[in-house]
Amino acid sequence: MKKLIIAAATLFCSTGAYAADLYPKATPAPQFSPAYNWNNIWVGGFVGAAVDTGGIDVLNSDGSTLLNNLGSSPAGFMGGGDIGANFQVIPRWVLGVYIEQAFASIRSGSNVLGVIDVNHSTNYIGAAGARLGFLITDSTLLYGKAGFAWGGAHAEFNAAQTLAQKISETSTGWQAGLGIEHRVSWAPNWSIGLEYDHVRLGEKQTNLSIDNETIMSSLNKFRFEEFRVFGRYNF
């Protein structure tokens, strides 16, 4: 009887081992492990172009539109620097914060019938906000950004060279954009990329007045489409 029990146990164990060989355990899925550390502080610089899509409206004294969208869509150059930090919260997702400052030469304006001269220009644009990125490869980050923006708002309005008003001040608004950033394989601390941003800095109104009574106004809309290339050093 004892020999029979031992033989049965041996047969059971060998059958189980054979079944385990026929149905091996599933191999765990490989985990994403980036070759680059995206938890860092970075500093960088950028150059590009900006298009002013806001335009200028000339208004009657009652606020109705006399001339619409004068001098819209002029382009200008811009360049500056930025600094920020990344936080790789889970393997493929990267949070970040940033602050940037650009200097620009963007001017819009028009002369109507040699009588009405309206112009506005912007010589600096800055922003600060947050980023959210997704690693499409271990070295390439696709991200969106949004934040608070500021910029120089310079508006001029004159008619017949006798009546004139100028405004020169910092205007505030918001910025939103998309970008792609790539870590350079032969210089791992460096990254390069492309970025597009939309910026709105509000509206400024200048008035032409006689005896403190407004006879005509210009409504200046400061809106920009920015296109830039950048380089960053990651600490």
Secondary structure, 3 states (H helix, E strand, C coil): CHHHHHHHHHHHHHHHHHHHHHCCCCCCCCCCCCCCCCCEEEEEEEEEEEEECCCEEEEECCCCEEEEEECCCCEEEEEEEEEEEEEEEECCEEEEEEEEEEEEEEEEEEEECCCEEEEEEEEEEEEEEEEEEEEEECCEEEEEEEEEEEEEEEEEEEECCCEEEEEEEEEEEEEEEEEEEEECCCCCCEEEEEEEEEEEEEEEEEEEEECCEEEEEEEEEEEEEEEEEEEEEEC
